[in-house]
């Protein structure tokens, strides 16, 4: 897909899991690359977690096709970490489309039971 000038105007950092050294070790993520992307806020959601009301943002991120972004990656945009909810990579169109939600440190992701926890 040919992008219009200025369409991919935001910097998004892709993080992937790093293999743990021992049993029970907390999952760690490492920066893999920072790419140009289009970021669109699609909706927000509120959820109760341990008696507190939290707000979560859902975003759609579009970037050029690459081989290091996967369903298990985390994305960082504007200092906020996002967990991937849906992932569509199209090599022919040279595009990756991602729907992701804000990942709150230590809290389960709102769209999944027992979602990813980053400590």
N, C-alpha and C positions, 0 to 999 in steps of 0.2 A: 504494500500500500504506500502510495506517495503521500507524505504529510505536507500540509500547508506550512509555509514559513511561520514560525512562532507557535505552532501547535504543541510541540513538546518543549514547554518552557519552564518546567520545574525539575529540580534535582531530587531524586529518590535514591536512597541507599538500600541495597539488597544485602541481607544477612542470611547465612546458612548455618546449620547446626555443625558443631565441632564434636568429633568423636570423644567421648568421655574416657577417662583413664581407669575408672574403677566402677564397681557395682554401686548403684544408688547415687551416683554423682548427679548434681543438678545440671540440666541441659544448658549448654552455653552456645551462643551464636557469635559469629565473626563476620565483620564486613567483607563482602566479596567484591562489590563494585558500586559505583554511584553512576546512575544513568539519567538521561533526559527523559521526562515522561509528561503526560497530560494527567492532571488530577482534578476530579470532579466530585464534590460532596453530594451524595445522593439522598441520604436521610440520616436522622439521628434516632437514638433509642435511649430509654431510661430503664434501669434495672436495679433491683434491690440486691445488695451483697452485704452480708453480715450486718443487717439493720441500717445500712446507709444507702442512700439513693445515688447511683452513679449514672452519668450520661456517656453514651458511646456514639461516635461518629462512624458512618459507613461511607466509604469512598470507592469510586471507580478509577482505576489507574490503567493507562494505556502506555505501552513502551514498545520500542523496536524489539524484534525477536532476538533472544539470546539463549545460550545453553546453560546458564548458571541460575536462572530464576526458576524455582519449582514450587509446587503446592506447599511444601514445608518451609519455604523461606519466610522471613519477616521483612517488612518494608518500613523504612523510616523516612517520613516526610515532615518537614518543618518541626523537627524535634519530637514528633509523636511516632510511636511504634505501632504498626498495623499487622494483624494476622490475616492471612489469605483465607477467604471463604470459598471463592470460586476462581478457577484458573483456566484460561483458554489460550493456548499457544498455537499460532498458525504460521508455520514456516513459509508457506507459499505467499501469504499476505505480508510477511515480515513484521508480524505484530503479536503482542501479548496483551490480553485484556484480563484484568484482575478486579474482583470485588473483594474488599478487605474491610475489617472493622478494627477500631482502636483496641489495643491490648493494654489493659490496666495491670500494672505490676502487681503480681501476687493474687490476682482475681481470675476466676474462670472467664473465658470468652463468652459474651452474651449469646451467641448463636449456637454454642455447643455445650453439652454437659461435660464438666471436667476438662475444659479447653486448655490450651498451652499455658504453662506458667513459667515466667521468667523471673529468676531471683537474682 
